[in-house]
Amino acid sequence: MLEFLRKRAQSLVIQAIVVIIALVFIFWGVGTNLMNKQEAAIVVNGEEIGFQQFQQAYDQAYSRLAQQFGGTVPKGLAESLNIKQQVINQLIQEALLRQGGQEMGLMVSAREIQKEVEDMVQFQDTSGFSIERYKTILASNRLSPEKYEKSLSYQILGTKTIDSIAAFSQSTSDFEIEELYNLEKETVSVSYVSVSPERYLAEISVDEEELKQWYLDNDEAYKTQKQVQLTYLPFTFSDIGARITIEDDEITSYYDSHLTDYQIPEKRHARHILFRATPEDSEEIHQNQQQKAAEVLEKARGGEDFATLAQQYSEGPTAETGGDLGFFSRGQMVKEFDDTVFTLQENEISDLVKTDFGYHIIKLEEIQPGGVTSVEQARENIIASLQLEKAKPMALQLANSAYEEIIGAGSLEAYLSKTPDAVVVKTDFFSRSAPPPGLSADPAFIDKAFMLKEKELSSLVETADGYVIISASAIKEPQTPELDEVRAEVEKDFRAGKAVEQAQSVADQIIIDLNEQTASFEQIAETQGLTLQDSGPLLKNDPNHQSGFPQSLVQDIFRLSASSPVAKQPGLVDQNFYVYRFNERQPPQTAMSDEDRQRYRELLLQFKQQRILDAWISNRQAQADIKIHSSLQNF
């Protein structure tokens, strides 16, 4: 499959094509109706895509999004990204790719499927592909080899179709490469002023009538949060586990079956000196950095203090601490670095080590041998683990029993009067953003608590610490306070808002004056009490941006020119308004290296191939007979 699709795919469509699909999702039964439904979710030119296929594709897309946010998709994000429509488009376009490939006469041989399977690391053991492992993994995911290989053939066919379409663009001209290089490496400089609202805060006066109207227009921002007062019964794993006795033979058995958990890996303490050079940097930069590293290596081996050399020369984040990386075990560093460290002897200094970060000089300070934590040393942790393991089902049983008794008693209050020894917690009023500490700060607890109506009883709520049964004793709905109750906050916000308006007004006037050329930029700035600054030459994409001019506005200045030197409106960064005027544009200061030329050639080719693929899919989709089941509208 195209390398550019692997590296640069952003849409769910392309990601689904180029990513090796997790085994649990890889077979979607494309082209068949596995659910035996009378209607398909989507029909593309007569090819049915079932509801199961849609649901699994949606779940996979949702899971992939959740992974980017630590496992939980922020509320409203899935809707704002319209994942449902993206998944529908994904399935339609995959079908169009397969159908297009079939019309082109493309085929997938049994040998191609076999090779694809044999190359998958999921199905390999230490000696290579394992047919037993293959069958076992498929069986555990309730897949037969026939169905799995059929789905794999569709994936390979889609890949072949993409490659065939992309083959229509196989060349780029030297002129195109030079043009792209010039666009990427040229620099632009501007003169600019920064207009901060803070300059005008002191001169903002507060008119009472104006303040009242402003508060009426913005009172939603000052509404109190909803508050709840709760009564709940906690069934925590820790409290229940603490009452469980663990026998010695249980401890020994647990230790023996988890022995690998108690192995202590060897750790090594190292320092390093880094000379940065990434794979994207030119050959010239690599040669210069390697030469500097070699010179410092000679100093280190000549007896100069390694930590001092690191402070003086290292370009890494640990330079201030003498390159100290502390102790780490095998596998925690990048492979080239890791392999070198674990071959050194104490106080030995390595040769130059090249990684994707650059060139390293490494000194091994100390070796901390590995070992095994004894059963006695692990005893308390084992007891805690076993107590937790036993407490979980017990907590569920106790919570269920209590819930049934509450229902039988008619209310939580009636249950508590009959069960005076029950553990019960009563809270004061609190908002979602300021819950009381402890169990009630658990997200699952909070979500359920704020869903309840007054006097309503929850079902069992599972939290990270156990189970709870919650009753909303009382609720305070959000209210808009009187102005005098929040006057200090409102006046502060009012003044800040007016200062922002004043700053923008000044920035807008400067742009008008520059366009009318009433005076020089420096004179206009002085009139407003501002200092004119020079950005210096700026690259369009500079990872080491050091200018005082905001990096977020750099793309905008490349739209300016000598004939159109001033932006139509000020740039806004952190509530500061920036007015800037074009000074000059400079071509690249260094000639393109052979390495850069090849890289730009590949980027251009990938871009052309992507455009052809996008156009092909758009054309096929416009001509296709596509039916989408109405039930997906309410999915």
C-alpha positions, -999 to +999 in steps of 0.1 A: +000+000+000+011+035-006+036+047+020+021+082+020-012+067+030+004+049+059+022+081+071-003+108+063-038+094+064-061+116+084-096+106+074-113+076+089-116+062+053-079+060+047-071+050+082-094+020+079-077+010+047-041+013+058-042+002+095-041-035+102-075-040+117-078-056+151-087-092+149-120-088+167-131-063+140-113-075+109-141-096+095-171-075+087-187-099+063-185-074+034-209-082+006-230-105+026-258-101+051-245-119+083-272-106+105-299-123+083-318-090+083-343-084+056-327-050+050-291-038+047-277-008+065-261+005+033-263-008-003-236+003-028-244-007-064-263-037-052-236-048-026-251-050+008-233-037+040-251-052+070-260-035+103-234-056+121-207-043+098-218-007+104-219-012+141-185-028+143-170-001+120-186+026+142-173+009+174-138+007+160-138+044+150-152+054+184-126+033+202-098+048+181-110+083+190-113+074+227-077+062+228-066+097+218-083+111+249-071+086+275-100+061+270-130+085+272-144+106+244-153+141+257-190+149+258-203+161+225-170+155+206-183+124+187-213+144+175-193+174+165-170+152+145-200+134+130-184+100+134-215+083+121-213+100+088-176+094+086-181+057+091-209+056+065-185+073+040-158+049+050-179+018+043-192+032+010-158+042-003-142+008+007-170-009-013-163+014-043-126+006-041-134-032-042-159-028-070-135-006-090-107-032-086-130-059-098-139-039-129-102-033-136-097-071-136-077-071-104-077-104-085-063-117-052-046-151-054-046-177-027-008-173-024-012-135-017-037-142+011-014-169+025+016-145+024-004-118+041-014-141+069+021-156+073+036-121+076+013-110+104+032-109+137+000-119+156+002-153+141+040-159+146+059-175+174+097-177+179+102-198+148+079-178+125+043-184+113+024-209+134-007-226+120-017-236+155-015-201+168-034-188+137-063-212+143-063-206+180-065-168+177-092-170+151-112-194+172-109-172+203-125-144+182-152-167+168-138-166+133-132-194+108-101-193+086-124-192+055-143-162+067-112-144+079-093-150+047-123-139+026-123-106+045-085-103+041-090-108+003-112-077+003-086-057+021-059-068-003-081-060-033-087-025-019-049-020-016-043-032-051-070-008-064-053+021-046-019+012-060-033+009-096-050+043-094-019+059-079+002+044-107-012+071-131+011+096-113+047+083-112+068+114-119+076+149-107+096+176-125+127+193-112+108+226-116+081+214-092+106+202-067+125+236-068+092+255-064+082+234-034+117+238-018+116+276-023+081+278-008+092+258+022+126+274+028+120+310+019+118+335+047+096+366+053+102+393+078+077+419+092+076+449+114+049+446+141+034+460+172+016+442+200-015+459+215-023+445+249-057+451+267-038+455+300-025+489+288-061+502+289-075+486+321-066+515+343-085+540+322-117+520+320-145+536+341-176+517+351-209+533+343-237+518+364-264+517+337-239+503+312-228+477+337-264+466+344-271+462+307-238+443+302-248+420+331-282+414+315-265+405+282-241+381+299-259+368+330-258+332+318-220+332+326-228+339+363-255+313+369-248+291+399-241+255+392-267+228+400-261+214+435-271+182+451-273+169+486-269+131+488-274+102+511-256+071+499-246+036+510-210+027+502-198-009+497-161-004+491-137-031+482-112-018+508-136-019+537-149-053+528-115-067+520-100-055+553-124-080+570-112-110+549-085-133+564-059-146+539-042-179+548-005-186+543-010-213+517-031-188+496-002-163+498+023-190+487+001-201+458-004-166+446+033-158+448+042-190+428+016-183+401+027-146+397+065-151+401+073-130+370+056-100+387+082-102+415+113-103+393+133-071+395+150-061+362+186-050+361+188-012+360+215+011+347+224+047+356+237+067+327+245+102+315+246+114+279+255+143+258+232+149+228+238+167+195+205+171+179+200+159+142+166+144+132+159+123+101+143+154+085+175+175+088+199+179+059+231+159+054+251+190+061+235+194+095+242+157+103+278+161+093+283+192+114+266+176+145+286+144+141+318+163+139+310+183+170+301+151+189+334+135+179+353+165+193+335+163+226+339+126+227+376+131+225+375+155+254+354+131+275+378+102+269+407+126+276+396+128+312+374+160+313+345+158+336+316+142+317+288+161+336+305+194+330+309+186+293+271+177+292+262+210+308+284+229+283+276+210+250+245+189+253+214+200+233+191+177+253+167+185+281+190+169+307+219+193+299+214+213+331+217+182+353+249+171+335+231+147+312+218+126+341+192+101+330+189+083+363+183+046+366+163+028+338+157-008+328+162-024+294+136-013+268+129+021+283+151+040+258+152+039+220+167+007+207+201+021+195+206+039+229+193+009+249+216-016+231+247+005+238+240+012+274+235-025+283+268-034+268+289-009+287+308-014+319+307+010+348+324+043+341+329+033+304+322+059+277+305+048+245+314+055+209+290+079+191+255+065+191+231+077+164+193+077+170+164+096+155+172+123+181+207+128+169+242+118+181+248+107+217+278+102+238+269+079+268+287+073+301+275+044+323+277+055+359+263+025+378+248-010+374+220-020+397+217-058+394+183-075+390+168-099+414+136-114+428+113-100+456+109-127+482+075-140+493+080-123+527+089-090+511+058-093+489+035-106+516+016-074+523+010-066+487-002-102+480-026-100+509-040-068+496-044-083+461-062-114+474-084-093+496-094-071+467-100-102+445-123-117+471-139-084+481-153-076+446-179-103+443-187-099+480-193-062+476-217-068+447-236-094+467-239-071+498-250-042+476-276-062+458-290-075+491-292-040+505-309-027+474-335-055+476-342-046+512-345-009+504-371-017+477-389-040+502-389-014+529-404+012+505-377+039+509-341+044+519-352+062+551-374+032+561-345+008+554-321+029+575-345+029+604-347-009+603-309-012+598-293+012+623-258-004+618-257+002+580-229+024+568-244+056+554-229+088+542-247+121+540-232+151+521-237+188+521-248+205+489-221+203+462-217+211+425-204+188+398-171+208+396-165+207+434-175+173+447-165+162+483-133+141+485-133+103+486-157+079+469-182+106+457-155+122+435-156+091+412-168+101+377-194+072+376-207+083+410-209+120+400-226+112+366-253+092+383-258+116+412-265+145+389-290+125+368-312+118+398-344+137+406-351+149+441-358+119+464-351+095+436-331+063+444-304+051+420-298+015+410-264-001+419-236+022+408-202+006+402-172+028+408-135+022+408-137+016+446-168-005+449-205-001+447-229+026+460-266+031+462-275+068+460-305+089+469-308+126+460-319+141+493-323+177+479-314+196+447-307+233+441-312+242+405-290+268+388-300+304+395-290+338+382-278+358+412-286+395+417-259+419+403-249+430+438-241+394+448-215+391+421-207+427+415-169+424+421-166+396+396-189+413+371-171+446+373-137+428+367-151+411+337-167+442+324-135+462+326-116+434+310-140+432+281-139+470+276-101+469+276-102+442+249-125+464+228-102+494+233-071+474+223-089+461+192-100+496+183-064+509+186-051+480+164-078+486+138-069+523+137-032+515+132-041+494+102-062+523+088-032+547+093-008+523+076-030+518+046-035+556+043+002+561+048-004+591+070+030+585+087+057+558+091+049+527+110+074+538+137+057+572+141+022+556+142+034+532+170+050+560+190+017+580+188+000+551+205+027+546+230+038+513+214+072+499+204+078+488+169+095+455+166+112+434+139+104+398+135+136+389+118+135+363+089+108+337+096+103+303+080+068+290+073+074+259+094+102+263+119+103+238+148+129+261+165+109+293+163+126+319+185+112+352+173+090+374+195+065+374+167+038+347+175+044+314+156+006+310+152+005+341+129+035+331+108+015+314+081-005+347+076+026+368+069+034+347+039+002+360+022+017+395+024+038+412-003+053+445-013+021+454-031-001+443-003+020+448+028-006+451+056-030+424+069-067+434+066-073+428+103-051+424+134-039+390+145-052+379+180-030+358+203-037+354+240-060+385+238-031+406+224-037+422+190-008+422+165-005+446+136+022+437+112+036+450+079+056+431+053+093+440+051+110+416+027+110+381+013+142+362+010+149+330-011+164+300+006+199+307+018+213+272+012+212+251-019+190+220-019+209+188-010+205+155-028+188+141+003+163+171+004+157+168-034+147+131-030+125+139+000+106+166-019+103+144-049+086+117-027+063+143-010+052+157-044+046+123-058+026+113-028+005+145-030-003+138-067-012+102-060-035+113-032-053+138-054-058+112-081-072+088-056-095+114-041-108+124-075-114+088-085-134+080-054-154+112-057-163+104-093-172+068-085-193+079-055-212+105-077-221+078-102-229+050-077-263+038-067-262+042-029-290+035-005-287+043+033-312+028+056-334+054+073-327+039+108-291+052+105-304+088+107-313+081+144-283+060+152 
